[in-house]
Structure formats: C-alpha cells, structure tokens
Amino acid sequence: MNSQDRDNEAMTIRTAKTAPLTLACTCLAVFLPAASQALPEDAGQPILGTYDNSLLLLDEGKQVFYGAAGTPAEITQGTLKISGQEIVIERIDGEVKKVSVTGSPALYQQQPAIDQALVTAEGQTIILDYDTQHMSAVGNVRFIQGNDQWTGCQIDYYLESRQLSTPRCADGSQARAILSPRNTQ
C-alpha cells in the first residue's frame, strides 16, 4: 500500500467514526430554525437538548430522544419547547419534515408573535408536520393561549395561519372551550 492509499484509508476511517456525531449535531442545528412560525428571535437562540438517551438511525433519517415520566426528554430554542418521554425527529435530505412527541403528557409551547400570548398544547401524542405547518395533539388534549383554553380528544393547530380546529371525539363526546370575556377597559 502506498502513502496515498494509507492517507485515503485513514481519512475514510476518521469520517466513518465522526459521521454519527456530525449528523446528530446537524440534526439539532437544522431542527428548530426551520420550525414553525414564531418569534424571529427564536431562530437565533441556542438549541438545548436534555434527554436520558438518544438513538440516531442514519439510514432512516431519524433521531430519537428518550426521557422518562419524571424526567422527560426536552428540546428548546427561544420560546419553543417540546418535551415528552420520546421525541422522534424525521429528516429528508437534511431538512426536518416531522417531529413526533409521545408522553404523559407530550408538551409543545411557543410564542407565535411578540404581541401574542404563549401557545401551549399537551396530549398523549403531538405531531408537528413542517411541510404543512400543522401541529396535531391527540389523546386527552389541552390547548391554551392566554386565558383561553380548548380541550378534547384531538386538536389541530395550523401554525402559519394560527387556526385551531377541535373536532368531536370518536366516542361522540364534544370538545370544550373556555374563552375569556373581552376586556372593555
């Protein structure tokens, strides 16, 4: 083996050893800046992840963060906070397409605009689809913005248009809303 071949082999080995770490860091680095419509300042904030364990599935384009009931996995950036027992980030060609959170409960929060109250959602499962700018919470859900609250079996929140839909539950029970009265002062 000549000197050039040894150098190429050494470079290949170094790249193979560092590729999972590089992909994990890249996954987090592009995860939240491309996230939902929110405060412009959020995109410039550091990304913080706290979890018990993680799994990087290179061939599937997935990163999984695991937590527990008492210590959920959590990812934050500015006002965006996502937490649960399991957070799955799905990417295609380096771009985040979907984030799925399960837990007891799974939580989502973000301030949509400087002049609007923080949005929080919780449920057994929360799915963020970035292509459609849609957040869906399923299973004993609650959605709160300011003093207003919606509860039900499922809540669909359209991030870009800030529209909320709370359909009737499959068992026939109705969704509920508690809306604050308008302040006339």
DARA-V609034 format. One record per residue. RES is the residue in one letter. PSI is psi in degrees with one decimal (* if undefined). OMEGA is omega in degrees with one decimal (999 if undefined). Layout:
BEGIN
RES:PSI:OMEGA, RES:PSI:OMEGA
END
This chain:
BEGIN
M:129.8:-179.2, N:175.1:-176.5, S:-41.1:-179.4, Q:-43.0:179.4, D:-40.9:178.6, R:-41.4:178.9, D:-42.9:179.0, N:-41.1:179.0, E:-43.0:178.7, A:-41.2:179.3, M:-40.8:178.4, T:-42.5:179.6, I:-45.2:179.0, R:-42.4:-179.8, T:-43.1:-179.9, A:-36.3:-179.2, K:-32.8:-176.1, T:-10.4:-176.7, A:-46.0:179.8, P:-41.9:179.5, L:-43.2:179.0, T:-43.6:179.9, L:-40.6:178.9, A:-44.8:178.8, C:-41.4:179.0, T:-38.5:179.1, C:-48.1:179.3, L:-36.6:-176.8, A:-33.1:-180.0, V:-8.1:-177.3, F:-58.2:-170.4, L:-29.0:177.2, P:-30.2:-179.5, A:8.5:-173.7, A:-167.9:-172.0, S:169.0:174.5, Q:125.7:-178.2, A:-166.4:178.8, L:132.5:178.3, P:-29.7:-179.5, E:-25.8:-178.7, D:-42.1:-175.9, A:-26.2:-179.8, G:-2.6:-178.7, Q:153.7:176.8, P:150.3:178.3, I:124.4:-178.8, L:129.2:177.0, G:134.5:176.4, T:128.0:-176.7, Y:162.7:177.8, D:-35.4:-176.3, N:156.9:175.1, S:160.7:180.0, L:126.6:178.1, L:118.7:179.9, L:88.5:-172.7, L:-47.2:-176.3, D:-25.5:-178.6, E:-9.6:-177.9, G:35.7:-177.7, K:146.0:171.0, Q:129.3:-179.4, V:130.2:176.2, F:132.1:-177.9, Y:140.2:172.8, G:-159.7:178.1, A:173.3:-177.8, A:-44.4:-179.1, G:-21.8:-178.9, T:79.9:-176.8, P:156.9:169.9, A:146.5:-176.2, E:138.2:174.1, I:129.6:179.8, T:152.3:171.2, Q:109.2:-176.3, G:-125.9:-179.1, T:-11.5:179.9, L:128.1:177.4, K:126.7:177.9, I:129.5:179.6, S:155.8:178.5, G:-178.7:179.0, Q:-26.4:178.1, E:129.4:176.7, I:122.2:179.5, V:123.6:178.6, I:122.9:180.0, E:130.5:-178.7, R:147.4:172.4, I:126.0:-178.8, D:40.8:176.2, G:-1.3:-178.1, E:132.2:178.8, V:127.5:179.5, K:-38.4:-175.0, K:143.5:172.0, V:125.9:178.6, S:132.5:-178.7, V:129.7:173.9, T:150.4:-180.0, G:-173.1:-179.9, S:70.6:1.5, P:171.6:166.7, A:139.1:-175.0, L:147.0:175.2, Y:135.9:171.1, Q:147.2:177.1, Q:146.0:174.7, Q:115.8:-174.8, P:-31.5:179.8, A:158.0:-175.9, I:-32.3:-177.8, D:12.3:-179.3, Q:150.8:179.7, A:157.4:176.8, L:137.4:174.3, V:129.1:173.5, T:144.0:177.4, A:145.5:174.4, E:153.0:179.4, G:-176.4:176.4, Q:-32.7:177.7, T:136.4:173.5, I:131.5:179.2, I:125.2:175.6, L:119.0:178.2, D:111.0:-173.6, Y:-24.3:177.0, D:-41.0:-178.4, T:-1.8:-177.6, Q:51.3:-174.5, H:133.7:173.9, M:128.3:178.9, S:130.8:174.9, A:133.5:-175.7, V:140.8:174.6, G:98.6:178.0, N:60.8:-171.1, V:154.4:174.9, R:135.0:179.0, F:127.7:-176.9, I:134.7:168.1, Q:117.2:-176.5, G:-126.9:179.6, N:5.1:-179.0, D:142.2:-177.1, Q:137.1:175.7, W:139.8:177.6, T:157.0:178.4, G:-158.8:179.4, C:-26.1:-179.7, Q:142.2:174.3, I:132.6:175.7, D:125.1:-178.8, Y:123.2:179.9, Y:107.9:-168.7, L:-45.4:-175.4, E:-45.5:-178.2, S:-10.5:-178.9, R:43.9:176.7, Q:144.2:-177.7, L:134.6:177.4, S:132.2:178.1, T:89.6:-177.3, P:160.9:174.5, R:145.1:179.9, C:154.9:179.3, A:-29.7:179.0, D:2.2:177.6, G:-11.9:-179.8, S:149.7:-176.0, Q:155.6:171.7, A:163.9:-179.2, R:150.9:175.6, A:141.6:172.0, I:111.1:-176.5, L:136.2:179.6, S:145.3:176.8, P:153.8:179.8, R:132.6:178.6, N:116.2:-176.6, T:-1.8:-178.7, Q:*:999
END
